[in-house]
Amino acid sequence: SACLASNADGDFLPLYIIFKGSAPVETEWRRKLPSVCHSSTESGYIDARSFEDYFENVFVPSTARTRPLLLIMDNLASHMTPAVIRKAVANNIEILALPAHSSHILQPLDKVFNLLKHFMWEEGSKAQLVYGSMVQITKDKFPLLLNHGVQNHIKGSNMRAGWKASGCWPIDKSKVDKRYLAYSNGDSGNIINHSILS
């Protein structure tokens, strides 16, 4: 998996890859992408240790020229560790964690991720890496393919449009689909508390 982040101007921050088990030993991607940071977890999904590494070694230095800074991210427990919070406070970074199960509504890069997934699927199909409904990309090819997709197929205009469509920037409460708002009547079918939009 990977950590991807963008600012509202449409610029991506450096990539951060999380490998399952262990990172591949010296391979082509390390020579071609020396700025890509990485870690590994048993599952291949981000955990507290890998997010702390990403936050300290990629996010904070890559955004150092902009303070104060608002970081909008999903509300995954591994993102909100004491170490991350201390580092954010020390670096004048405010964290806004999106409500659970709301990223498809409020996450500015949701549409961008869909474009990236489509690109990865197409490239996997061309390379005959599709098995059933899955694209199987090897560890040593994943960073190169992901970087190629980000650099060549995702435009700043796509990212700016994602920020605008989510209502995160420019701030526009009317962009949030009212069907997803939960009011004080306790309607559990809706997932976003109206107070976060106030």
Residue frames relative to the residue before (quaternion, step in Angstrom):
aa qw qx qy qz dx dy dz
S 1.0000 0.0000 0.0000 0.0000 0.00 0.00 0.00
A 0.2548 -0.7780 0.5607 0.1243 3.57 -1.28 0.10
C 0.3307 -0.6711 0.6181 0.2415 3.53 -1.32 0.46
L 0.0047 -0.7772 0.6284 -0.0327 3.53 -0.80 1.08
A 0.0326 0.7944 -0.6046 0.0474 3.55 -0.95 0.88
S 0.0825 -0.7815 0.6182 0.0177 3.52 -1.15 0.72
N 0.3584 -0.6766 0.5773 0.2837 3.52 -1.23 0.37
A 0.6761 -0.5155 0.3415 0.4007 3.59 -1.24 0.23
D 0.5899 0.5570 -0.3710 0.4518 3.61 1.26 -0.20
G 0.5674 -0.6323 0.3665 0.3793 3.58 1.28 -0.17
D 0.5200 0.6179 -0.4272 0.4064 3.58 1.20 0.41
F 0.3497 -0.7196 0.5602 0.2146 3.57 -0.97 0.90
L 0.3858 -0.6493 0.5963 0.2720 3.53 -1.23 0.56
P 0.6747 -0.4813 0.3366 0.4470 3.63 -1.17 0.29
L 0.5398 -0.6381 0.4562 0.3056 3.55 -1.15 0.72
Y 0.0939 -0.7459 0.6563 0.0639 3.51 -1.30 0.54
I 0.1607 -0.8125 0.5592 0.0364 3.57 -0.58 1.21
I 0.1427 -0.7545 0.6335 0.0950 3.57 -1.08 0.79
F 0.2003 -0.8030 0.5556 0.0803 3.56 -0.53 1.21
K 0.4526 -0.6443 0.5380 0.3010 3.54 -1.22 0.51
G 0.8251 0.1819 -0.1573 0.5113 3.56 -0.86 1.00
S 0.7172 -0.3378 0.2710 0.5460 3.57 0.27 -1.23
A 0.5463 -0.5973 0.4696 0.3527 3.52 -1.24 0.47
P 0.5563 -0.5867 0.4455 0.3845 3.59 -1.09 0.56
V 0.5127 -0.6145 0.4991 0.3323 3.54 -1.12 0.68
E 0.8177 -0.2665 0.1494 0.4879 3.60 -1.28 0.17
T 0.1537 0.7798 -0.5865 0.1561 3.53 -0.51 1.21
E 0.7604 -0.4085 0.2779 0.4215 3.52 -1.37 0.20
W 0.6621 0.5325 -0.3362 0.4062 3.60 0.86 -0.86
R 0.6330 0.5294 -0.3531 0.4409 3.62 1.02 -0.64
R 0.6549 0.4931 -0.3115 0.4805 3.58 1.06 -0.67
K 0.7307 0.4410 -0.2383 0.4634 3.58 0.95 -0.88
L 0.7904 0.2278 -0.1046 0.5590 3.58 1.13 -0.63
P 0.0066 -0.8551 0.5183 0.0105 3.62 0.61 1.04
S 0.6652 0.5162 -0.3168 0.4367 3.62 1.13 -0.46
V 0.5509 0.6060 -0.4078 0.4038 3.61 1.23 -0.18
C 0.2382 -0.7637 0.5868 0.1253 3.57 -0.72 1.11
H 0.0370 -0.8111 0.5838 0.0026 3.54 -1.17 0.47
S 0.0514 -0.7383 0.6678 0.0796 3.48 -1.41 0.22
S 0.2695 -0.7442 0.5731 0.2124 3.56 -1.24 -0.13
T 0.1060 -0.7531 0.6455 0.0701 3.51 -1.26 0.58
E 0.6677 -0.5033 0.3522 0.4205 3.56 -1.20 0.36
S 0.7537 0.3980 -0.2044 0.4814 3.58 0.97 -0.87
G 0.4582 -0.6551 0.4720 0.3717 3.57 1.13 -0.61
Y 0.6124 0.5052 -0.3530 0.4951 3.57 1.31 0.00
I 0.6144 -0.5608 0.4023 0.3823 3.53 -1.20 0.49
D 0.0653 -0.7613 0.6434 0.0470 3.55 -1.14 0.72
A 0.7572 -0.3891 0.2520 0.4602 3.59 -1.27 0.05
R 0.6632 0.5165 -0.3109 0.4436 3.60 0.88 -0.92
S 0.7039 0.4562 -0.2830 0.4652 3.60 0.84 -0.93
F 0.6452 0.4977 -0.3455 0.4654 3.62 1.00 -0.65
E 0.6140 0.5332 -0.3477 0.4667 3.60 1.02 -0.73
D 0.6390 0.5164 -0.3168 0.4740 3.59 1.01 -0.83
Y 0.6527 0.5061 -0.3067 0.4731 3.59 0.93 -0.91
F 0.6773 0.5095 -0.3006 0.4374 3.57 0.81 -1.00
E 0.7248 0.4470 -0.2439 0.4641 3.58 0.86 -1.00
N 0.8092 0.3344 -0.1494 0.4593 3.59 0.84 -0.94
V 0.7416 0.3199 -0.2229 0.5459 3.61 1.20 -0.21
F 0.7500 0.4283 -0.2581 0.4329 3.58 0.49 -1.16
V 0.7052 0.4726 -0.2905 0.4415 3.61 0.64 -1.07
P 0.7236 0.4168 -0.2935 0.4653 3.67 0.69 -0.86
S 0.6538 0.5325 -0.3218 0.4306 3.62 1.05 -0.68
T 0.7459 0.3560 -0.2007 0.5259 3.57 1.19 -0.46
A 0.3046 0.8255 -0.4469 0.1614 3.59 1.30 0.11
R 0.6586 0.5284 -0.3244 0.4264 3.60 1.06 -0.60
T 0.7266 0.3992 -0.2294 0.5099 3.60 1.22 -0.33
R 0.2535 0.7300 -0.5997 0.2076 3.56 -0.48 1.22
P 0.4980 -0.2307 -0.8304 0.0962 1.59 -1.85 1.64
L 0.2345 -0.7718 0.5830 0.0974 3.53 -1.29 0.46
L 0.2329 -0.7440 0.6085 0.1482 3.55 -1.07 0.77
L 0.1322 -0.7712 0.6208 0.0493 3.56 -0.78 1.09
I 0.1235 -0.7690 0.6256 0.0456 3.56 -0.68 1.17
M 0.1552 0.7956 -0.5694 0.1369 3.57 -0.68 1.08
D 0.6120 -0.5368 0.4042 0.4170 3.54 -1.25 0.27
N 0.5529 -0.6634 0.4270 0.2681 3.52 -1.28 0.46
L 0.1979 0.7962 -0.5416 0.1834 3.58 1.02 0.78
A 0.5514 -0.6520 0.4075 0.3236 3.59 -0.83 0.99
S 0.6611 0.5250 -0.3215 0.4288 3.61 0.97 -0.75
H 0.6132 0.5476 -0.3531 0.4466 3.60 1.24 -0.24
M 0.7576 0.4029 -0.1909 0.4766 3.57 1.07 -0.67
T 0.2094 0.7891 -0.5461 0.1878 3.56 0.71 1.06
P 0.6487 -0.5066 0.3770 0.4247 3.61 -1.18 0.35
A 0.6367 0.5348 -0.3393 0.4398 3.62 0.99 -0.76
V 0.6544 0.4932 -0.3114 0.4812 3.60 0.96 -0.82
I 0.6595 0.5057 -0.3173 0.4568 3.59 0.89 -0.87
R 0.6447 0.5093 -0.3234 0.4693 3.62 0.94 -0.85
K 0.6644 0.5003 -0.3012 0.4665 3.59 0.92 -0.91
A 0.6372 0.5227 -0.3268 0.4626 3.59 1.01 -0.78
V 0.6581 0.5036 -0.3064 0.4685 3.59 0.88 -0.94
A 0.6726 0.5106 -0.2925 0.4487 3.59 0.90 -0.94
N 0.7630 0.3559 -0.1849 0.5070 3.58 1.16 -0.59
N 0.4900 -0.6964 0.4120 0.3241 3.58 1.27 0.43
I 0.4229 0.6612 -0.4850 0.3857 3.55 0.96 1.01
E 0.2233 -0.7510 0.6114 0.1113 3.56 -0.78 1.09
I 0.2007 -0.7814 0.5809 0.1085 3.59 -0.92 0.88
L 0.0808 -0.7503 0.6551 0.0368 3.53 -0.96 0.98
A 0.1506 -0.7949 0.5852 0.0548 3.57 -0.43 1.25
L 0.4127 -0.7169 0.5071 0.2421 3.56 -0.72 1.06
P 0.5728 -0.5856 0.4302 0.3794 3.60 -1.06 0.60
A 0.6258 -0.5442 0.4016 0.3885 3.56 -1.15 0.61
H 0.8546 0.1472 -0.1307 0.4805 3.56 -1.14 0.75
S 0.5935 0.5784 -0.3780 0.4127 3.59 1.06 0.61
S 0.4045 0.7458 -0.4724 0.2387 3.61 1.19 -0.03
H 0.6301 0.5365 -0.3486 0.4399 3.63 1.03 -0.62
I 0.6911 0.4358 -0.2670 0.5111 3.59 1.27 -0.27
L 0.8303 0.2693 -0.0887 0.4799 3.56 0.76 -1.09
Q 0.5582 0.6189 -0.3936 0.3879 3.62 1.18 -0.36
P 0.4116 -0.7538 0.4522 0.2406 3.62 -0.44 1.16
L 0.7537 0.4070 -0.2213 0.4662 3.61 1.02 -0.69
D 0.3278 0.7794 -0.4901 0.2117 3.60 1.22 0.14
K 0.6866 0.4626 -0.2851 0.4830 3.61 0.89 -0.91
V 0.6092 0.5429 -0.3471 0.4622 3.59 1.08 -0.68
F 0.6372 0.5173 -0.3311 0.4655 3.59 0.96 -0.82
N 0.6320 0.5292 -0.3355 0.4560 3.58 1.02 -0.73
L 0.6314 0.5154 -0.3270 0.4782 3.60 1.02 -0.76
L 0.6611 0.5107 -0.2971 0.4624 3.55 0.98 -0.89
K 0.6389 0.5145 -0.3224 0.4723 3.60 0.97 -0.81
H 0.6377 0.5242 -0.3241 0.4622 3.57 1.00 -0.83
F 0.6442 0.5151 -0.3155 0.4691 3.58 0.96 -0.87
M 0.6599 0.5039 -0.3114 0.4622 3.60 0.90 -0.92
W 0.6315 0.5262 -0.3286 0.4651 3.60 1.01 -0.79
E 0.6647 0.5055 -0.3056 0.4573 3.60 0.89 -0.94
E 0.6759 0.4861 -0.2945 0.4692 3.57 0.89 -0.93
G 0.6359 0.5201 -0.3231 0.4699 3.57 1.03 -0.76
S 0.6356 0.5261 -0.3228 0.4637 3.57 1.05 -0.78
K 0.6481 0.5209 -0.3162 0.4567 3.59 0.94 -0.88
A 0.7304 0.4073 -0.2247 0.5001 3.57 1.02 -0.83
Q 0.4296 -0.7294 0.4289 0.3154 3.56 1.34 0.20
L 0.3890 0.7127 -0.4786 0.3342 3.54 0.93 1.00
V 0.5087 0.6435 -0.4204 0.3877 3.59 1.27 0.25
Y 0.0054 -0.7745 0.6311 -0.0421 3.52 -0.88 1.08
G 0.8012 -0.0604 -0.0089 0.5953 3.56 -0.27 1.27
S 0.7703 -0.2871 0.2379 0.5174 3.57 -0.67 -1.10
M 0.6230 0.5450 -0.3223 0.4592 3.60 1.28 0.23
V 0.2423 -0.6963 0.6497 0.1855 3.52 -1.26 0.59
Q 0.1425 -0.7990 0.5808 0.0629 3.57 -0.68 1.06
I 0.0118 -0.7965 0.6009 -0.0670 3.53 -0.39 1.32
T 0.4353 -0.7169 0.4781 0.2608 3.57 -0.77 1.00
K 0.6790 -0.5157 0.3499 0.3880 3.55 -1.24 0.55
D 0.7064 0.4712 -0.2835 0.4456 3.58 0.89 -0.86
K 0.6897 0.4578 -0.2851 0.4832 3.64 1.17 -0.40
F 0.5472 0.6652 -0.3872 0.3289 3.60 1.11 -0.64
P 0.6906 0.4688 -0.3245 0.4449 3.68 0.70 -0.88
L 0.6495 0.5160 -0.3253 0.4540 3.61 0.98 -0.80
L 0.6750 0.4914 -0.2911 0.4672 3.56 0.93 -0.91
L 0.6523 0.5080 -0.3104 0.4692 3.59 0.94 -0.87
N 0.6609 0.4996 -0.3069 0.4685 3.59 0.88 -0.90
H 0.6353 0.5223 -0.3275 0.4652 3.59 0.97 -0.84
G 0.6551 0.5164 -0.3083 0.4572 3.58 0.95 -0.86
V 0.6723 0.4920 -0.2914 0.4703 3.57 0.91 -0.93
Q 0.7304 0.4581 -0.2492 0.4411 3.59 0.80 -1.01
N 0.8204 0.3111 -0.1207 0.4643 3.58 0.94 -0.86
H 0.7821 0.3416 -0.1804 0.4890 3.59 1.12 -0.42
I 0.6849 0.3900 -0.2805 0.5478 3.59 1.23 -0.22
K 0.1720 -0.8089 0.5584 0.0650 3.54 -0.55 1.17
G 0.6449 -0.5126 0.4016 0.4001 3.54 -1.25 0.45
S 0.6238 0.5471 -0.3428 0.4405 3.58 1.06 -0.72
N 0.6026 0.5442 -0.3584 0.4608 3.63 1.10 -0.63
M 0.6894 0.4814 -0.2822 0.4619 3.55 0.92 -0.94
R 0.6421 0.5089 -0.3297 0.4690 3.59 0.95 -0.82
A 0.6357 0.5227 -0.3259 0.4653 3.59 1.03 -0.78
G 0.6321 0.5314 -0.3277 0.4591 3.60 1.05 -0.74
W 0.6435 0.5091 -0.3166 0.4759 3.57 0.98 -0.85
K 0.6749 0.4931 -0.2946 0.4632 3.57 0.94 -0.92
A 0.6751 0.5128 -0.3028 0.4355 3.62 0.87 -0.94
S 0.6750 0.4850 -0.2964 0.4704 3.59 1.10 -0.66
G 0.4414 -0.6914 0.4553 0.3462 3.58 1.24 -0.40
C 0.4780 0.6849 -0.4329 0.3391 3.59 1.28 0.13
W 0.7921 -0.1213 0.0628 0.5950 3.60 1.12 -0.60
P 0.4290 -0.3226 -0.8132 0.2248 1.47 -1.26 2.10
I 0.6049 -0.5843 0.3945 0.3703 3.56 -1.10 0.70
D 0.1548 0.7776 -0.5842 0.1734 3.53 -0.71 1.17
K 0.3050 -0.7917 0.5079 0.1492 3.58 -0.17 1.34
S 0.6182 0.5820 -0.3526 0.3934 3.59 1.06 -0.63
K 0.5738 0.6051 -0.3785 0.4017 3.61 1.19 -0.31
V 0.6124 0.5472 -0.3554 0.4464 3.60 1.18 -0.45
D 0.4547 -0.6914 0.4983 0.2586 3.55 -0.77 1.08
K 0.4311 -0.7473 0.4513 0.2282 3.58 -0.51 1.23
R 0.5480 0.6189 -0.4032 0.3925 3.62 1.15 -0.40
Y 0.7071 0.4667 -0.2636 0.4613 3.60 1.16 -0.50
L 0.5304 0.6471 -0.4066 0.3669 3.59 1.24 -0.01
A 0.2143 -0.7475 0.6150 0.1303 3.55 -1.06 0.81
Y 0.1903 -0.7782 0.5905 0.0979 3.55 -0.72 1.04
S 0.7322 -0.4642 0.2775 0.4141 3.56 -1.24 0.15
N 0.5174 0.6406 -0.4335 0.3660 3.62 1.20 -0.01
G 0.5088 -0.6953 0.3916 0.3230 3.59 1.28 0.08
D 0.2793 0.7715 -0.5249 0.2265 3.59 1.15 0.48
S 0.2371 -0.8216 0.5051 0.1165 3.56 -0.21 1.26
G 0.5434 0.6196 -0.4062 0.3948 3.61 1.22 -0.15
N 0.6830 0.4181 -0.2749 0.5321 3.56 1.23 -0.36
I 0.3131 -0.8268 0.4525 0.1170 3.54 -0.98 0.79
I 0.7149 0.4012 -0.2745 0.5026 3.61 1.10 -0.25
N 0.3792 -0.7207 0.5341 0.2271 3.54 -0.68 1.07
H 0.5262 -0.6716 0.4273 0.2991 3.55 -0.79 1.04
S 0.6004 0.6035 -0.3660 0.3759 3.61 1.05 -0.65
I 0.6301 0.5384 -0.3718 0.4180 3.65 1.00 -0.52
L 0.6686 0.4813 -0.3084 0.4756 3.57 1.21 -0.33
S 0.5702 0.6170 -0.3723 0.3945 3.60 1.25 -0.16
